[in-house]
Amino acid sequence: MPVYEYKCKKCNLKFEELQSIGADAPPCPKCKAGEVVKCISVFGFSSGGEKDYSSSGGSSCSSCSGGNCSSCK
């Protein structure tokens, strides 16, 4: 079962819930309001902070093979 992230519209609490796919949104555990929205989880997204090195030589840079030179950073 996937873990979904929700935010309560009434008290702004963010919480996670282990639910089966297609299940109704749960009430807020803090204020018990039924007005919650499903959030987009950051787990499924990449920040783009790390370099993606190719498998040939381990670097996307043509001047070295290790990806550690100053022109690769």
C-alpha positions in Angstrom: 0.0 0.0 0.0 1.3 3.5 -0.8 1.8 6.3 1.7 -0.1 9.5 0.8 0.6 13.0 2.1 -2.3 15.2 3.0 -2.8 18.7 4.2 -5.8 19.9 6.3 -7.6 22.9 4.9 -8.8 23.9 8.4 -5.7 23.7 10.6 -3.0 23.4 7.9 -1.6 20.2 9.4 0.5 18.0 7.0 0.2 14.3 7.7 0.9 11.0 6.0 -1.5 8.1 5.7 -0.9 4.5 4.6 -3.9 3.7 2.3 -4.9 1.5 -0.5 -5.1 3.0 -4.0 -8.4 4.8 -4.6 -9.4 5.0 -0.9 -11.1 8.2 0.3 -9.1 10.9 2.0 -8.9 10.4 5.8 -10.1 13.0 8.3 -7.4 15.2 9.8 -5.9 13.5 12.9 -5.5 16.8 14.7 -8.8 18.6 14.3 -10.9 15.7 12.8 -12.0 17.9 9.8 -12.8 16.1 6.6 -11.5 18.9 4.5 -8.1 17.5 3.5 -6.2 17.7 0.2 -3.7 15.2 -1.2 -0.3 16.8 -1.7 2.3 16.0 -4.2 5.1 14.1 -2.5 8.6 15.3 -3.0 9.8 11.7 -3.1 8.7 11.4 -6.7 10.7 14.4 -7.9 14.3 15.1 -8.5 15.8 18.4 -7.4 18.4 18.3 -10.2 21.1 19.0 -7.6 23.3 16.0 -8.5 25.0 15.6 -11.8 23.9 12.7 -14.0 27.1 11.0 -15.2 26.9 8.7 -18.2 28.0 5.1 -17.8 30.8 5.5 -20.3 33.8 6.7 -18.2 31.5 7.9 -15.4 31.5 11.5 -16.5 29.5 13.8 -18.7 32.7 15.8 -19.2 35.1 15.0 -22.1 38.2 16.4 -20.4 38.5 13.7 -17.7 37.1 10.3 -16.9 36.4 10.7 -13.2 34.0 13.7 -13.2 36.2 15.4 -10.6 38.0 18.0 -12.6 37.1 21.7 -12.3 35.5 21.8 -15.7 33.0 19.0 -14.7 31.6 20.9 -11.7 
